[in-house]
Amino acid sequence: MSGTEKIKPLLIGKSTKPRCFRGIKSLPIDYESNPKAWMTALLWNKWLKQFDEKLFKENRKIILFIDNCTAHATIPNLKAITIKFLSTDTTSKIQPLGHGIIQNFKVFYRKEVIRKITSNTELQRTISIDLLQAIRITDKSWRQVTSEVISNSFKKAGFQHPGTLSLVQTISSYQEPYQEKNHPEWSYIKQKYNLMPEFTFNSYVKIDDNLTICSNLNDSEIESEDAGLANNCIRDNDRDDHSTSRKVSYKEATRALDILRDFIETTEGMDNIHFEALGTIEDAMDKIKHTEAP
């Protein structure tokens, strides 16, 4: 509610073992799969129990407000989480995610997609975003959603801290991080793909607003899903032609970090955010330096 603690996103795809994951042992977000890329009761319960166990080990207890999606209907026994369902007839008005958080995330995600398309075109590369790249973009986009946006979204939905006298209805929870006006990358996209004038960047952000994303499976459907996952895995590995990641040594990573440091220090206009990011990478390297001999 304060926006100071953001849970790692869960991304659901169709492929159980996509070829682009070969060689990958760590992902910045959680990943699950089923043939329709839906949230199901099975996946929901798995995620919920893992999150509950994490909180229990940290000796924490929380209230988790959720909507009445059919996949959320079955709740397992929990030790650290108390579930509260949002009222069905008012969910659209009191769901904090719907008051700016999802929209803000999508804007950042679409912006990254546009940047990748224009960059690949300039470098004369094939325009393609595989699942691993989508995961990286998801992680980056979620990190850019600020605590202020999250906090304001909760307030706009009617959630208040104890002692708050009244709800300020004029809160603007959605902060547009992408200005469409005079933006060369969006102008390039519109021209390259001959988009109609009324198809704006905001239209692109909202293009999947009505996409079906969840389902509640009964026992027989779950068995069918498991069988489908096995078949799906084989099909995806056969047809996925994206290159796989190779093993990178600690020495190579250190050398790349030195190059990145040189780039930042020799480029005009670099500010505190760039050096903070560099420091974060250096700290991460220090923590893993004993996992592989330099």
C-alpha positions as CSV (number, residue, x, y, z in Angstrom):
1,M,0.0,0.0,0.0
2,S,2.9,2.4,0.7
3,G,4.5,1.4,-2.5
4,T,7.8,0.8,-0.8
5,E,7.8,-3.0,-1.3
6,K,7.1,-4.4,-4.7
7,I,6.6,-8.1,-5.2
8,K,8.5,-9.8,-8.0
9,P,6.1,-10.3,-11.0
10,L,4.9,-13.7,-12.2
11,L,4.9,-14.1,-16.0
12,I,2.8,-16.9,-17.5
13,G,3.7,-18.1,-21.0
14,K,2.8,-21.0,-23.2
15,S,6.1,-22.7,-23.4
16,T,7.3,-25.0,-20.5
17,K,10.9,-25.1,-21.6
18,P,11.5,-22.5,-24.4
19,R,14.7,-22.8,-26.2
20,C,15.7,-19.2,-25.4
21,F,15.9,-20.4,-21.7
22,R,18.6,-22.9,-22.5
23,G,21.7,-22.0,-20.4
24,I,19.7,-19.6,-18.3
25,K,19.7,-20.5,-14.6
26,S,18.4,-17.2,-13.0
27,L,15.6,-15.0,-14.1
28,P,14.7,-11.6,-12.7
29,I,11.0,-12.5,-12.3
30,D,9.0,-15.7,-11.7
31,Y,7.9,-17.8,-14.7
32,E,5.2,-20.4,-15.2
33,S,3.4,-21.9,-18.2
34,N,0.3,-23.5,-19.6
35,P,-1.0,-23.9,-23.1
36,K,-3.2,-20.8,-23.0
37,A,-0.8,-18.6,-21.0
38,W,-3.6,-18.1,-18.5
39,M,-3.5,-17.7,-14.7
40,T,-5.2,-20.9,-13.4
41,A,-6.2,-22.0,-9.9
42,L,-3.3,-24.4,-10.0
43,L,-0.7,-21.7,-10.7
44,W,-2.4,-19.2,-8.3
45,N,-2.2,-21.7,-5.4
46,K,1.4,-22.5,-6.2
47,W,2.4,-18.9,-6.2
48,L,0.3,-18.1,-3.1
49,K,1.8,-20.9,-1.0
50,Q,5.4,-19.9,-2.0
51,F,4.7,-16.2,-1.1
52,D,3.1,-17.3,2.2
53,E,6.1,-19.5,3.1
54,K,8.5,-16.6,2.4
55,L,6.5,-14.3,4.7
56,F,6.2,-16.9,7.4
57,K,10.0,-17.4,7.4
58,E,10.4,-13.6,7.8
59,N,7.9,-13.7,10.7
60,R,5.5,-11.3,8.9
61,K,1.8,-11.3,8.4
62,I,-0.1,-9.4,5.7
63,I,-3.6,-8.8,4.3
64,L,-3.8,-9.5,0.6
65,F,-6.8,-7.9,-1.2
66,I,-7.7,-9.8,-4.4
67,D,-10.5,-9.7,-7.0
68,N,-13.0,-12.4,-7.8
69,C,-11.2,-13.9,-10.8
70,T,-12.3,-17.5,-11.2
71,A,-8.7,-18.6,-10.8
72,H,-8.6,-17.0,-7.3
73,A,-11.7,-18.9,-6.0
74,T,-9.7,-21.7,-4.2
75,I,-7.5,-20.6,-1.3
76,P,-5.1,-23.0,0.3
77,N,-4.3,-23.1,4.0
78,L,-2.0,-20.1,4.7
79,K,0.1,-19.2,7.7
80,A,1.1,-15.6,7.1
81,I,-1.5,-14.2,4.6
82,T,-5.1,-13.3,5.2
83,I,-7.1,-13.1,2.0
84,K,-9.8,-10.5,1.6
85,F,-11.9,-10.5,-1.6
86,L,-12.9,-7.2,-3.2
87,S,-16.7,-6.8,-3.6
88,T,-17.8,-8.1,-7.0
89,D,-19.9,-5.1,-7.8
90,T,-17.3,-2.6,-6.9
91,T,-14.0,-4.2,-7.9
92,S,-13.5,-1.9,-10.8
93,K,-13.7,1.1,-8.5
94,I,-11.7,-0.2,-5.5
95,Q,-9.0,-2.3,-7.2
96,P,-5.8,-0.3,-6.7
97,L,-4.1,-2.0,-9.7
98,G,-6.8,-0.6,-11.9
99,H,-6.2,3.0,-10.8
100,G,-2.8,3.5,-12.4
101,I,-0.4,0.7,-11.5
102,I,-1.2,-1.6,-14.4
103,Q,-1.5,1.3,-16.9
104,N,1.8,2.8,-15.7
105,F,3.6,-0.6,-16.1
106,K,2.2,-1.1,-19.6
107,V,3.3,2.3,-20.8
108,F,6.9,1.5,-19.8
109,Y,6.7,-1.9,-21.4
110,R,5.3,-0.6,-24.7
111,K,7.9,2.1,-24.7
112,E,10.7,-0.5,-24.5
113,V,9.1,-2.5,-27.3
114,I,9.1,0.6,-29.5
115,R,12.7,1.4,-28.7
116,K,13.7,-2.2,-29.5
117,I,11.9,-2.1,-32.9
118,T,13.5,1.2,-33.9
119,S,17.0,0.2,-32.6
120,N,16.9,-3.2,-34.5
121,T,15.8,-1.4,-37.6
122,E,18.7,1.1,-37.4
123,L,21.2,-1.7,-36.9
124,Q,19.5,-3.7,-39.7
125,R,18.7,-6.6,-37.3
126,T,15.7,-8.9,-37.4
127,I,12.9,-7.4,-35.4
128,S,12.0,-10.1,-32.9
129,I,11.3,-10.3,-29.2
130,D,11.5,-13.8,-27.7
131,L,10.2,-14.8,-24.3
132,L,13.5,-14.2,-22.5
133,Q,13.7,-10.6,-23.9
134,A,10.0,-10.1,-22.8
135,I,11.0,-11.2,-19.3
136,R,13.8,-8.7,-19.2
137,I,11.5,-5.9,-20.5
138,T,8.9,-6.9,-17.8
139,D,11.5,-6.7,-15.1
140,K,12.8,-3.3,-16.3
141,S,9.3,-1.9,-16.7
142,W,8.1,-3.0,-13.2
143,R,11.2,-1.4,-11.6
144,Q,10.3,1.9,-13.2
145,V,6.9,2.0,-11.6
146,T,7.4,4.3,-8.6
147,S,6.3,4.0,-5.0
148,E,4.4,7.2,-5.5
149,V,2.3,5.8,-8.3
150,I,1.5,2.7,-6.2
151,S,0.6,4.7,-3.1
152,N,-1.6,7.1,-5.0
153,S,-3.4,4.2,-6.7
154,F,-4.3,2.7,-3.3
155,K,-5.5,6.1,-2.1
156,K,-7.6,6.7,-5.2
157,A,-9.2,3.3,-4.7
158,G,-10.2,4.4,-1.2
159,F,-7.5,2.7,0.9
160,Q,-6.3,5.0,3.8
161,H,-3.8,4.7,6.5
162,P,-5.1,4.9,10.1
163,G,-5.6,8.5,11.2
164,T,-6.3,9.8,7.7
165,L,-9.3,12.1,8.0
166,S,-10.5,12.2,4.5
167,L,-9.7,10.9,1.0
168,V,-8.3,13.4,-1.4
169,Q,-10.2,12.6,-4.6
170,T,-8.0,14.8,-6.8
171,I,-5.0,12.5,-6.6
172,S,-3.5,11.8,-9.9
173,S,-2.2,8.2,-9.6
174,Y,-1.2,7.8,-13.3
175,Q,2.0,9.6,-14.3
176,E,2.6,9.5,-18.1
177,P,6.2,8.5,-18.6
178,Y,6.0,8.7,-22.3
179,Q,5.1,11.8,-24.2
180,E,3.7,11.0,-27.5
181,K,3.9,14.5,-28.9
182,N,7.0,15.1,-31.0
183,H,8.4,11.7,-30.1
184,P,10.5,10.5,-33.0
185,E,10.3,6.7,-32.2
186,W,6.5,6.6,-32.1
187,S,6.4,8.8,-35.3
188,Y,8.7,6.3,-36.9
189,I,6.5,3.4,-36.0
190,K,3.4,5.1,-37.3
191,Q,5.0,5.9,-40.6
192,K,6.7,2.5,-41.0
193,Y,3.6,0.5,-40.4
194,N,1.2,3.0,-42.0
195,L,-0.9,3.3,-38.8
196,M,-4.2,5.2,-38.9
197,P,-4.0,8.7,-37.4
198,E,-6.5,7.7,-34.6
199,F,-4.2,4.8,-33.5
200,T,-2.1,6.7,-30.8
201,F,0.5,5.4,-28.4
202,N,-2.2,5.3,-25.7
203,S,-4.3,3.1,-28.0
204,Y,-1.3,0.8,-28.3
205,V,-0.9,0.7,-24.5
206,K,-4.5,-0.4,-24.1
207,I,-4.6,-2.8,-27.0
208,D,-4.9,-5.9,-24.8
209,D,-7.1,-4.5,-22.0
210,N,-9.9,-7.0,-22.8
211,L,-7.6,-10.0,-23.2
212,T,-8.7,-13.2,-21.3
213,I,-6.0,-13.9,-18.8
214,C,-7.4,-16.4,-16.3
215,S,-9.4,-19.6,-15.9
216,N,-10.5,-22.0,-13.2
217,L,-9.8,-25.6,-14.1
218,N,-11.5,-28.6,-12.6
219,D,-9.6,-31.9,-12.0
220,S,-10.2,-33.3,-15.5
221,E,-9.2,-30.1,-17.1
222,I,-6.0,-30.0,-15.0
223,E,-5.1,-33.5,-16.2
224,S,-5.7,-32.3,-19.8
225,E,-3.6,-29.2,-19.1
226,D,-0.7,-31.3,-17.8
227,A,-0.8,-33.5,-21.0
228,G,-0.9,-30.3,-23.1
229,L,2.1,-28.9,-21.3
230,A,4.2,-31.9,-22.3
231,N,3.2,-31.7,-25.9
232,N,3.6,-28.0,-25.9
233,C,7.1,-28.3,-24.6
234,I,8.1,-30.5,-27.5
235,R,6.5,-28.3,-30.1
236,D,8.1,-25.2,-28.8
237,N,11.6,-26.6,-28.7
238,D,11.3,-27.9,-32.2
239,R,10.1,-24.6,-33.7
240,D,12.0,-22.1,-31.6
241,D,15.0,-20.9,-33.6
242,H,16.2,-18.2,-31.2
243,S,19.8,-18.5,-30.1
244,T,20.5,-19.8,-26.7
245,S,22.7,-18.1,-24.0
246,R,26.2,-19.4,-23.5
247,K,28.0,-19.7,-20.2
248,V,29.8,-16.5,-19.3
249,S,32.8,-16.7,-17.0
250,Y,33.4,-14.4,-14.0
251,K,36.5,-13.0,-15.7
252,E,34.4,-12.1,-18.8
253,A,31.8,-10.5,-16.7
254,T,34.4,-8.4,-14.8
255,R,35.9,-7.3,-18.1
256,A,32.5,-6.2,-19.3
257,L,31.9,-4.3,-16.1
258,D,35.2,-2.4,-16.6
259,I,34.1,-1.5,-20.1
260,L,30.7,-0.3,-18.8
261,R,32.5,1.8,-16.1
262,D,34.8,3.4,-18.7
263,F,31.7,4.2,-20.9
264,I,29.9,5.9,-18.1
265,E,33.0,7.9,-16.9
266,T,33.9,9.1,-20.4
267,T,30.4,10.0,-21.5
268,E,29.2,13.6,-20.9
269,G,25.9,14.0,-19.1
270,M,26.0,10.9,-16.9
271,D,24.4,11.6,-13.5
272,N,23.9,10.0,-10.1
273,I,21.4,7.4,-11.4
274,H,24.0,6.0,-13.8
275,F,26.6,5.7,-11.1
276,E,24.1,4.1,-8.7
277,A,23.3,1.5,-11.3
278,L,27.0,0.8,-11.8
279,G,27.4,0.4,-8.0
280,T,24.6,-2.0,-7.8
281,I,26.2,-4.2,-10.5
282,E,29.5,-4.0,-8.7
283,D,27.9,-5.1,-5.4
284,A,26.2,-8.0,-7.2
285,M,29.6,-9.1,-8.7
286,D,31.2,-9.0,-5.2
287,K,28.5,-11.3,-3.8
288,I,29.0,-13.9,-6.5
289,K,32.8,-13.7,-7.0
290,H,33.3,-16.9,-4.9
291,T,30.9,-19.0,-6.9
292,E,33.3,-19.3,-9.8
293,A,37.1,-19.0,-9.8
294,P,38.1,-15.8,-11.7
